[in-house]
C-alpha cells in the first residue's frame, strides 16, 4: 500500500511542474520560392509576455481589435524570431493567426532562394519564462530536420 501511495504521489507531483514550449514548423515551398510555416505558442504564456511588454492585459482568445492584436503579435515575433538564409538576413511576413484550444498559431512566410544553410535566432518567450524551450522543425526537398534550444540559447543552424 505504501508503494502504491508513493507512486501516486510521485505521479501527481510530476505533473505539478509545467513545461514551457513553442514550436516553429517551417517548410520550403520550391514552387513559391518561399519558406512558409507556423509558430505555435501557448496562449497564456504569450498573453503574459505581451502584458509584460505592453504594460496592460492582452486578450488573445477574444481580441476586441484583431488588427491591433495582429500588429502586437507581429512586433513580438519579429523581435524574437529572425532568419538568415545562406548567410543573408531575410524578413518574413506574418500572414495571420488563429487561436486553437490552448495555443495560438501564427503563420509566416519569407520569400527566399532554396536554403542551403538556415540560421534561426529564436528567443520566443525568453523575456517572460526562464524555463522556455523552443523547437524548430524544417523541411526542405522532403528532408525533415528538427532542433531545440533552451533559454538562454537561441541560435539553431540547419546545414542542408
Residue pairs with C-beta under 8 A, 6 or more apart in sequence:
19 131
19 133
20 42
20 45
20 125
20 129
20 131
20 132
20 133
21 42
21 132
21 133
21 134
21 135
22 39
22 40
22 41
22 42
22 122
22 124
22 125
22 132
22 133
22 134
22 135
23 39
23 40
23 134
23 135
23 136
23 137
24 37
24 38
24 39
24 40
24 81
24 120
24 122
24 124
24 134
24 135
24 136
24 137
25 37
25 38
25 39
25 40
25 136
25 137
26 35
26 36
26 37
26 136
26 137
26 138
26 139
27 35
27 36
27 37
27 138
27 139
27 140
28 34
28 35
28 36
28 114
28 115
28 138
28 139
28 140
28 141
29 35
29 36
30 114
30 141
32 111
33 111
33 112
33 113
33 114
34 109
34 110
34 111
34 112
35 83
35 85
35 90
35 92
35 109
35 110
35 112
35 115
35 118
36 107
36 108
36 109
36 110
37 107
37 108
37 109
38 105
38 106
38 107
38 108
39 77
39 81
39 105
39 106
39 108
39 124
40 103
40 104
40 105
40 106
41 103
41 104
41 106
41 124
41 125
42 102
42 103
42 104
43 60
43 61
43 99
43 102
43 103
43 104
44 102
45 125
45 128
45 129
45 132
46 60
46 73
46 76
46 104
46 125
47 57
47 58
47 59
47 60
48 128
49 76
49 125
49 127
49 128
49 129
50 58
50 60
50 72
50 73
50 76
51 57
51 58
52 127
52 128
53 76
53 127
54 72
58 69
58 72
60 69
60 99
60 104
61 99
63 69
69 97
70 94
70 96
70 97
73 94
73 97
73 104
73 106
74 94
77 94
77 106
77 108
77 124
78 91
78 94
80 122
80 123
80 124
80 125
80 126
80 127
81 120
81 121
81 122
81 123
81 124
82 89
82 120
82 121
83 89
83 90
83 92
83 110
83 112
83 118
83 119
83 120
84 90
84 118
84 119
84 120
85 110
85 112
85 113
85 115
85 117
85 118
85 119
86 113
86 115
86 116
86 117
87 117
90 110
90 111
90 112
91 110
92 108
92 109
92 110
93 108
93 109
93 110
94 106
94 107
94 108
95 107
95 108
95 109
96 106
96 107
97 104
97 105
97 106
97 107
98 104
98 105
99 105
114 140
114 141
115 140
115 158
115 160
116 159
116 160
117 157
117 158
117 159
117 160
118 138
118 157
118 158
118 160
119 155
119 156
119 157
119 158
120 136
120 155
120 156
120 157
120 158
121 154
121 155
122 134
122 136
122 149
122 154
122 155
122 156
123 134
123 151
123 154
124 132
124 134
125 132
125 134
126 132
126 151
126 152
126 154
129 151
130 151
131 151
132 150
132 151
133 148
133 149
133 150
133 151
134 148
134 149
134 154
135 146
135 147
135 148
136 146
136 147
136 148
136 149
136 156
137 144
137 145
137 146
138 144
138 145
138 146
138 158
139 145
140 160
141 160
143 160
145 158
145 160
147 156
147 157
147 158
148 156
149 155
149 156
